[in-house]
Amino acid sequence: MHPLYQEFVGHLDRKDKDACVELVLSKLSKGEIDVVTLYNEVLTPALNAPAYGDKEGAVRIWEEHARTSIVRTVIENCYPYIIRERKAKYGAVAGKHLHAVVVCPTEEFHEIGARMVADFFDLCGYDVTFVGANTPQDDIIEAIAHVRPAYVAISVTNTYSLVAAKRTVAKLLALREREKAGFGIIVGGTAFKANPEMAREMGADRLLSTFEDIRKLSEGG
C-alpha cells in the first residue's frame, strides 16, 4: 500500500473534502506521487474500502456515496497534472491524432472507474470524450457518429450491468459492420474481474484492466 493511502483515508473517513484535495494536490505539485500511482494505489483502494455501519457486516450506502463524491472532486482537481504528465512523460499516441469515447452502459451508475480510464487515455495522448454513467445505447451510437473514435471503452462495475454491456457491444458490432467503421471495442471494470471470459463472449475486441494495458495499446501492442 502506498504511504499516502492511510493519511488520505483518514481524511476521507472524516468526510474532510478540503483536506483530501489539499493533501493530494500538495503531493502532486511536489512530485511525491504521480497520477497513475495516485489512482491505482490510493484512490481506487480507498473507494473499495467498505463503509461499515453500526451493525456487524452492514454497509452504509449513504457514506459510500459521500466518499465517492469526495474522490470525484479529487480526480477533477488532478486534471492540470494529467496535462503536465502527458507532456513530460508520455506524449502523443505514436505521432497520431486518435480519439477514445469512454462510457458506462445503461443503468450502470458507477462512473469513477470510467473517469479514471478516461484520464489514462488522456495521459497516453488520446483526445477523450467521457460520456459517463448510464449512457443509453442510442446515445453511444450518436457519440460514435459524431466523434468517429479509434476506440469505444465500456466500463462496467456492477455485475448486473454485464447484460446491458453485452447488448451495447452487440449494437456496436452491428454498427461497425454496417458502416465499415474501424473503431475498436474495449471493455473493462471490476465486473470483469470474476468474469474475464465475458469480454470474449460478448464480442469485445479487448479487455483492458490497467494503465499499462492502455499504454501498450497506444504503442500498438
Protein Blocks (a to p, Z undefined) as FASTA:
>chain_A
ZZklmmmmmmmmnopaklmmmmmmmmmmnopacfklmmmmmmmmmmmpccddfbghiacf
klmmmmmmmmmmmmmmmmmmmmmmmmmmnopaehiacdddddddehiabfklmmmmmmmm
mmnopacddebgaiafklmmmmmmmnopabdcdddfblklmmmmmmmmmmmmmmmmmnop
abdcddedjklmmmmmlmmmnopabdcfbfklmmmmmnoZZ
